[in-house]
Amino acid sequence: MKIRIKFAKYGVMKFIGHLDTMRFFQKAVRRAEIDVKYSEGFSPHQIMSFAAPLGVGIESFGEYMDIELCSMTSPEDIMHALNQVMVDGIEILSVTVLPDHAKNAMASVAAASYRLCMKEGGFPVDDLAGKIRDFYEQDTIPYTRETKKSVIELDLKQGIYEIDADSDGTIRMLVNASSSGNIKPSMVFEKFCLFAGVEIPSSACQVVRLETYADLAGEGAVHRFVPLSEMC
């Protein structure tokens, strides 16, 4: 039996990395006395998989993990038991039972939505919405990413599905979050600042992941994004 857990991560917990978050949930599952299924072999471990890893310093209200259970009473009982052992900054938002044929959370990720806002004040850009629109209407948005072994040239335009600005000066975007074309919001923010002619350190901007999506469209069809929680 597989279940999908949606959780939020915020406050001081945004500074906890992905591996430590995994270890935290392994301990939390044991403390909550969840009848989790373990792998076989000499070093058994809980059968658990997370969706797209969250960068350090980013808050989120759309994180997902799948776990396999040997038995359970109800999703509501699992959610309550886990929330009883959570720390400040991590909250279980929903628990749903997955059909047997469902792909795991990691393999399902296609896109993610984000909100970006200044930690103090607003973006120092006149007509932010207009600048965002002009930025997105470019034919290409080239980006150079350097790794330890190579230099990769990307066109961010291909991975930005939506981007706009709210009246309160908040930037929102929907970007590719798949393993084959992952676009980080920091990359888009960096290129936008260059386009707008402003210098804003990334540390001055708070990034929040709002939701993580799967794409239910067929090959070659228009994207049909749905939250991972709605695939159940």
Summary of the structure (lengths in Angstrom):
residues: 232
radius of gyration: 19.3
end to end distance: 12.6
largest distance: 61.1
contacts: 663
relative contact order: 0.19
helix: 28%
strand: 34%
